[in-house]
Amino acid sequence: MNKSKLFAIIISSVVLGTAGIVYAQTYSAHGAGSPVLEITKPAQPVSSIAPIGAQRVPFTKVDLTARGTDIQVDEITVIQTGFANDDALEDILFLDSDGEEITVPIVIPVGTTLHLTVAANIADDAEEFAGQAPSLTITNISASGIIYLKQD
């Protein structure tokens, strides 16, 4: 590989960011046994660069805990919020704690937590996206229970 090609690959890397959840309802107004999806924000992936063609690059993490009853998550809305063209990311994926891809709807048994990572595959031909910094943000979660965003 010549130096000019190596330079293009490094310049074509994508800087990653993290984001959080912006949706919540009040938890204290509902009694014990009510179906509640508790959302917490664990330690986030460290911002870094991602080479062209990188697969399953983590952007943001969220923990989803079912309280009261089993909870079905019907929809998770994710948008690209960073300074980047949408084509810089080929696919947006949801991964479990083992790094396995999962699809919505998701059933979370009562008393258990799903450690969810929002990841993406970086475009194979990303030279036109050099210097861009995509970020993925969860903007909405639709579930069979009350949504509670737990603030630390």
C-alpha positions as CSV (number, residue, x, y, z in Angstrom):
1,M,0.0,0.0,0.0
2,N,1.5,3.3,-1.0
3,K,1.5,6.3,1.4
4,S,-1.1,8.3,-0.5
5,K,-3.6,5.4,-0.2
6,L,-2.8,5.0,3.5
7,F,-3.3,8.7,4.0
8,A,-6.7,8.5,2.3
9,I,-7.9,5.7,4.6
10,I,-6.8,7.6,7.8
11,I,-8.5,10.9,6.6
12,S,-11.6,8.9,5.7
13,S,-12.0,7.7,9.2
14,V,-15.2,8.7,11.1
15,V,-15.1,10.3,14.5
16,L,-17.7,8.7,16.8
17,G,-19.9,10.5,19.4
18,T,-22.3,9.5,22.1
19,A,-25.8,10.6,22.7
20,G,-28.6,10.0,25.2
21,I,-32.3,9.4,25.4
22,V,-34.6,12.4,25.4
23,Y,-38.0,10.8,26.3
24,A,-39.4,10.0,29.7
25,Q,-42.6,9.9,31.7
26,T,-43.0,10.3,35.5
27,Y,-42.5,7.1,37.4
28,S,-43.6,8.1,40.9
29,A,-47.3,8.5,39.8
30,H,-47.6,4.8,39.2
31,G,-47.9,2.1,41.8
32,A,-46.0,-1.2,42.3
33,G,-46.9,-3.9,39.7
34,S,-47.4,-1.3,37.0
35,P,-45.7,-2.2,33.7
36,V,-42.6,0.0,33.6
37,L,-39.7,0.1,31.2
38,E,-36.8,1.7,33.3
39,I,-34.2,3.3,31.1
40,T,-30.7,4.0,32.4
41,K,-27.6,5.3,30.6
42,P,-24.5,3.2,31.4
43,A,-20.9,4.1,30.6
44,Q,-20.8,5.1,27.0
45,P,-18.4,4.0,24.3
46,V,-15.3,6.1,24.0
47,S,-15.2,8.5,21.1
48,S,-12.7,7.3,18.5
49,I,-12.1,7.0,14.8
50,A,-13.5,4.2,12.7
51,P,-11.8,3.0,9.6
52,I,-13.7,2.7,6.4
53,G,-15.7,-0.5,6.2
54,A,-15.7,-1.0,10.0
55,Q,-18.6,-3.2,11.2
56,R,-20.7,-3.0,14.4
57,V,-19.1,0.2,15.6
58,P,-20.7,1.2,19.0
59,F,-22.2,4.7,19.2
60,T,-24.4,4.7,22.3
61,K,-25.6,2.3,25.0
62,V,-28.7,2.1,27.0
63,D,-30.0,-0.3,29.7
64,L,-33.7,-1.3,29.5
65,T,-35.1,-3.0,32.6
66,A,-38.6,-4.5,32.8
67,R,-40.4,-3.7,36.1
68,G,-43.9,-4.9,37.2
69,T,-44.4,-7.2,34.2
70,D,-42.7,-8.4,31.0
71,I,-42.2,-5.5,28.7
72,Q,-42.4,-5.5,24.9
73,V,-40.3,-2.9,23.2
74,D,-42.1,-2.2,19.9
75,E,-40.0,0.5,18.4
76,I,-36.7,2.3,19.0
77,T,-36.2,5.4,16.9
78,V,-32.6,6.4,16.2
79,I,-31.4,9.4,14.2
80,Q,-28.0,10.5,13.0
81,T,-27.4,13.8,14.7
82,G,-23.7,14.5,14.1
83,F,-22.0,16.5,11.5
84,A,-22.0,13.9,8.7
85,N,-23.8,12.8,5.6
86,D,-26.3,10.0,6.3
87,D,-24.5,7.9,3.7
88,A,-21.4,7.6,5.9
89,L,-23.2,4.9,7.8
90,E,-24.5,1.9,5.9
91,D,-26.6,0.2,8.6
92,I,-27.7,1.0,12.1
93,L,-27.9,-2.1,14.3
94,F,-29.1,-3.0,17.8
95,L,-26.7,-5.3,19.7
96,D,-27.2,-7.2,23.0
97,S,-24.5,-7.5,25.6
98,D,-22.8,-10.4,23.7
99,G,-22.5,-8.3,20.6
100,E,-25.3,-10.3,18.8
101,E,-27.7,-8.4,16.6
102,I,-31.3,-8.2,17.8
103,T,-34.4,-6.9,16.2
104,V,-37.5,-5.1,17.4
105,P,-39.9,-6.1,18.8
106,I,-38.0,-7.2,21.9
107,V,-39.6,-8.8,24.9
108,I,-37.8,-8.1,28.2
109,P,-38.8,-10.5,31.0
110,V,-39.8,-8.8,34.3
111,G,-36.9,-8.1,36.6
112,T,-34.2,-8.4,33.8
113,T,-32.1,-5.8,32.0
114,L,-31.3,-5.7,28.3
115,H,-27.9,-4.0,27.8
116,L,-28.5,-2.5,24.3
117,T,-25.9,-1.0,22.1
118,V,-26.7,1.1,19.1
119,A,-24.0,0.4,16.5
120,A,-23.4,1.1,12.8
121,N,-21.5,-0.2,9.9
122,I,-19.3,2.4,8.3
123,A,-19.5,2.9,4.6
124,D,-17.0,0.9,2.5
125,D,-16.1,3.8,0.3
126,A,-16.0,6.6,2.8
127,E,-13.4,8.9,1.2
128,E,-16.0,11.5,0.5
129,F,-17.0,11.6,4.2
130,A,-13.5,12.4,5.4
131,G,-13.5,14.5,8.6
132,Q,-17.2,14.0,9.3
133,A,-18.4,13.1,12.8
134,P,-21.6,11.1,12.8
135,S,-23.5,10.6,16.1
136,L,-26.5,8.4,16.8
137,T,-29.2,9.5,19.2
138,I,-32.2,7.5,20.5
139,T,-35.1,9.9,20.2
140,N,-38.0,7.6,21.2
141,I,-38.8,4.2,22.6
142,S,-42.2,2.7,22.3
143,A,-43.1,0.0,24.7
144,S,-45.9,-1.9,26.4
145,G,-45.3,-0.1,29.7
146,I,-44.7,3.3,31.2
147,I,-41.3,4.7,30.1
148,Y,-39.2,5.9,33.0
149,L,-35.8,7.6,32.4
150,K,-33.8,7.0,35.5
151,Q,-31.5,9.9,36.1
152,D,-28.3,9.3,38.2
